[in-house]
Amino acid sequence: MDADTSHRKVEFRPLADRLRPQNLQEMVGQETVISKGSFVRELIESGQVASLIFWGPPGCGKTTLARILARSGNYHFVEISAVTASKADVMRVIEDAKAMQRLGTQTILFVDEIHRFNKAQQDAFLPHIENGTIIFIGATTENPSFEVIAPLLSRSRVVVLEAIPKAELVKLLKRALKNYPTTKADKAGLDMLAELSVGDARAALGGLEAAIQISPAKLTTESVKQAMQTMALSYDKAGEYHYNLISAFIKSIRGSHVDAALFYLFRMLEAGEDPKFIARRLIIIASEDIGMAAPAALNLAVSCFQAIERVGLPEGEYTLAHTTIALAKSPKSRSVADAMGRAKQAVRNNPTAQVPLGLRNAPTKLMKELGYGKNYKWKADFQAPEGFLPDELKDDRFFFDD
């Protein structure tokens, strides 16, 4: 073996990484976020980066934008993933950032999947963002309102990214095909690949790479089907598949169809849905669809959410399945939801309705003299002489037993 090549290592980089945009001109989609005059565009053009949280579906360009921002100025860029990094890893980055700061260079710390960090781990960033040791950029596929602590949200600006439109994915795929000059592609194959990628550029490029390995001479619908067969369970958590599946799950429980509810439950879990999102929906179902027909269902659903927080997956699948089956088999009642609707409508129709004097708080002598709290007695089954509802609503009923 040639001495010059005996220790040479072959580096394999996925197509998606090799074609990662280096500037805004190379990006596809996200026109609202990166267009002239937009907040992100102005940060990049000025080179003055602020702390940000990028919220969007997989493969929409969150990491790419963070790297482009870092290149806009004299920044030290560090990238970690909340899936694998610990608090100790974060603190090592902070110490390095302090050293860089002494040398006159500011550090951008990019944390992918920030929602995977717990409260204590997220808290660790706060003082270092506050004193300027780091500029924080987080990326998440989950709603930051639920998954990112309020103090971190208040120190960052949330930028919402969208799934990449199909037409833009097709443009990206055509550009990528220039790396395979001997491969031809038919329109149907490109359209199918873009469709199956569900707005995810990384998935589209990975699918293209796999399809060409299967059929190097020509990209066809058949080679795309083979390459993307594992994509059948994937779906965009912020897009149509996400809402269709959770809708089917809810309606199956509402319709007491245990088997369908279980099918959609595991369809979501296998696709990578956040189990806490599902558990939150179960809590809502317990009151909205079951309500007074089985009041204990709410306790079960809340316990399910707490169990998921403490146990996680895969063991938490038992709790989700248990709760799903129980709620699907429970008797259903809309009495709570219907009562809410009637009460809300009455509030809107009677915005100036006055509380009966006997029910009013009477902390002062004057209020008592005016009749506030008159005839009120602290006892079970107290009956207010003037009634409990405002006079114009005294004959109204909102809640009815089934």
N, C-alpha and C positions, 0 to 999 in steps of 0.2 A: 504493500500500500504506500502511496506517495506520502512522504513525511509532511508535506504542506497540508494534506487533507485528512490525515489519520485521526486528528482530534476535532475535526470540524463537526459541529452539531447542526442538524437540519432543523430549522425553526419553522414550525407550522403556525400560521396565523389565519384564523377564519376570514372568509371574504368580507364579512361585515366589519371586522376590525381593520382590515387592509384598506377598505373604502370609506372609513369613517371621515366625515367632512372635517377639513382643517379651517374653514372659514364659513361665514354666513352664506356666501354665494354658492357653496356646494351643498347646502342643506336643502332638503325637500320638505314641503309642508310647513306648518307653524308660521304662516304668513302674518297672522295677527301679532305674534310674539316678537318676530324679528324684523318687521317692516320698518321703513324709515319713520322716525319719530317715536317709535315704541320705546318703552322703558329699558328693555334689555339691549336694544340696538344702541341707545344713548350711552349705556354703561360701557359697552364694547368700544364705541367710537371715542369715548372720553378716557378710557383706561382706568376709570375710577369705579371699582367693583364694590357692590354692597352685599350684605348677607341676604341670601335668597333661599327659597324652598321651591323646587320644581315639582309640580304635581301633574302626573299624566300617566297614561297606560304604558306597558312595556314597548320598547323599541321606537319611541316617539322622538328621541333626541335629547333626553335630559343630561346624560353624561357628556354627550358631544358639546352641548351648549356650555356646560361647566368648563370644559377644556378650552373652548374658544374664548370664554371670558378670561381664563387664566393667561392666555397668550396675548391679551390686549394690553397688558402692562408688565412691569417688572415684578412678577409674583412667583413665589415658590409654591408649587401645586402639589398637594398630597391627596391621594384618593384612597379611601377605605370603604369596606362594605360592612354594614351593621349585621350582616348574616354571620360573618366570621370574626369580626373585631371585638375585643373586650374593652372594658373601661381602662385597663392598664395600657392597651394599645393606644387609646385616645390620649392618655396622659403622656406617653412617649412622644407622640406627635406634637403635643403642646410644648413640651420641653424643647424639642427641635425648633419649633416656631419661635420660641423666645430667643434662641441663639441666632436664628435668621434675622429677627427683629433688631438685635444688637448690631448686626451687620448692615442694617438699613433696608432689608427686604421683608416684605410682608407675606404671610402664608395664607393661601386659600386652602381650606380643608373641605374636601368634597366627601360627603357621607352618602353612599348609595343605600337605598332602602332604609332610610332613617326611622321609619315606623317600626322596624324590628328592635330598636333600642328601647329599653324600659325607661320609666320616669327618671330613675337615679342616673342612668347613663346619659340621658338627654340633659339633665341638670348640670352635668360636668362641663358642658360647653359654655354655659351662661357667663361666668366671670371673664372668660378669655375672649368672648365676643365683645363684652362690655368694655374691656380695657384695650381692645384693638390688637391683641396678640394674634388672633386669627380672623379671617373673613370666612364665615360659614356658608357653605352651599349644601343643602340637603336635597335628596331626590326620593320621591315616594310615589307608589302607585295607589296609595290609600288616601282617603280624605284627611288632610292635615288637622282639620277641626277635631277629629276623633283620636288621631294617632300621634300628634305632636303636642307637647305640653305648651300651655298658654304663654309662659315666659319666653320660650324659644320662638313661638309664633310672633310675639310682639316685637322681637328683635330682628325679624326677617320679613321680607316681602314675598308673598306667595305668588308664583307665576304658574298659570294653568296652561298645560300643553295638551293638544288634542291628538287622537289617533290620526295617522297619516292617511289622507284620502287615497282611494284606489288608483285614481289617475296619476297621482304623484308617485305611487309605488311602481306603477308601470314605467314611468320615466326613469326611476332609479334602477330598475331591472335592465332597461335598455342600455343605460350607462355602464352597468356592471358587465354586460355581455361583451364589452370592448376588451375585457380581460381574457376572453375566450374567442379569439378570432376564427377558429375553425368550427365553432358551434353556431348553428342556425337556430332560430326560434320562430315558432308560428304565433300569431296574435292570440289564438285561443289559449295556448299554453301560458303566455305571459299574463293574460287576463285571469286565468284560473289561479295562478300562483299569487297574484296580487289579492284576489278575493279571499283565498284561504289564509293569507297572512294577517287578515283582520286588522289592518292599520299598523302593523309591527314591521318596521324596516329590517330589523335584525332577523326576524323570522323569514322575511321575503328573501334576503340575501343568503341565509342558511339553506332555504329551500332550493334556491337556484343552484347553489354549489352542489347539493345532494343530487338534484335532478340531472346535472351535467355529468356527475360521476356514473349515474345509471345509464345515461344515453349521451355520450360525448358529442355525437355528430349533430343531434337536433333536440331542442327542447320542445316536448310535446305535452299534450294534456295527460297522456299515459305516464310519462316519466315524472310529471309534476304530482300526479296522484300517488305514485309509489314513494316519492320523496317526502310528501306531506302527510302520509298516512297517520303519523303520530301526532299531527296537528289537529286531528279530529276532536281531541279533548281540550284543546287550548281555546281560550276566548279572552277577549278584551274586557277587563274588569270595569272599564268605564263606558263600554259600548253596548250594542244591541244584544249580543249573546248574553251578556251579564244580566241585563234587565229581563230578557225573555225567560231565562232559567229561573231567576228568583221569583218572577211572576208565576211561572208554572208550579214552582214549589209551594208558594203561598196558596194558590188556587186548589192544588191537590189536597192540602191539609184542610182547607175550607170545605172542600167537597167530600171529606172523610175517605179519600182514596189512599190508603196506607202505602200500597206498593208504588204508586206513582210518586208520592212524596219522598219515599226512600230513593227511588231512581234519580230524581232531580237533586236530592241532597248529595248523593255520591257523585253525580255528574259534576256538580260544582266543586266538591272537595278534590276530585281527581284532576280537575282543571287548575287547581291551585287557589281557589277562592279562600279568603280569610275566614276562618271558622267563627271569629267574633262577629263578623258581619251577619252570618247565618243565625247565630245565637241571638243577636239583637232583633232580627225579624221574628224569631220565635216568641220573644217577649211581647212584641207588638200583637202578634196573632192571638196570644193568650188573653189579651183584653179585648181586642177588636172583634175577633170571630167566636170566641168561647165565652168570655165575660162571666155573667152571672149564672150561666148554665153549669159551670164547673169552676168556681172562683179559685180553687187551689192550683189550677193550671198555671196561673201567674207565678206562684211560688216555685213551681217546677221549672219554668222557663228561666227565671232569674237565677236559680241554682245551677242551671245548665250553663249560663253565661259565666258564672263564677268558676265553675269547674273547668271550662275551657281556658280561662285566664290562668288557672293554677296548674292544670295538667298539660294543656296543649295537645298537639297531634303527634303520633297517630292514636294514642289511647283515648283522646277526647272524642273520637268518632263514636265510641259506645254511647257517650252521654248525648251527643247530637241525635243519634239514631233512636235512642230511648225516648227522648223528648219529642222528636218528630212523630214517632208512632203513637205516643200518648195523646198528643194534641190532635192528631188525625182521627183517633178513635173517640175523642171526647165529644159530648153533645155540643152543639153550636148555638149561639145566641147573639143577636145583633142589638140586644136591649141597651147595652152600654153605649155603643156607637150611635144608635138612634137617639138616645137621651142627650148625648153630647151635641148632636146636630140641632135638636130642638132648643136646647139651652142657649147655644151660640146664636141661633136666629132670633131668639127672644131678646138677647143682649143687644144685637144690632138694631132691632126694631124699637127698643126702648132705652136709648142711651142715657136718658136723664131720670130714669126711675129711681125713686128715693127709698132708702132702707127704712122700714117701719121704726117709729121712735123707740118702741120697746126693745128692739134688737141693737140699738146703737150703743157704742161705748160711752161711758159717762165718768170720765176721770176728774171733772171739776164740779163745783157746787152749782155754777150757772147751768151747766149741761143738765144736771139733775133737775133743776128748777124748770127747764124747758121740756122736760119729759123724757130725756134720753134714758134708756134702760128702765123705764117705768114698768112695774109689774113683773119684771124678769125674776125668775126663781131658778136657782141652780139645783135642778133635780132631774131625774130621768123622766122622759116623756113630757117635758115641759110644753105647755100649749100657750103660744103667744096670743093674747086677746086680739091684737090687731092683725094677726096672721104673720107668717114668715116671709112671704113674698111682698114686693112692692104692691101697692093698692091696685094698679092697673093690670097686674099679673096674678092676682090672688086666686083666680079660678083656673089658671093654666097648669097643665101637667106635662112633664118632660119624660119621666121614666115610667115605663109600663113593664110589668112582669110578663114573661112569655106565656 
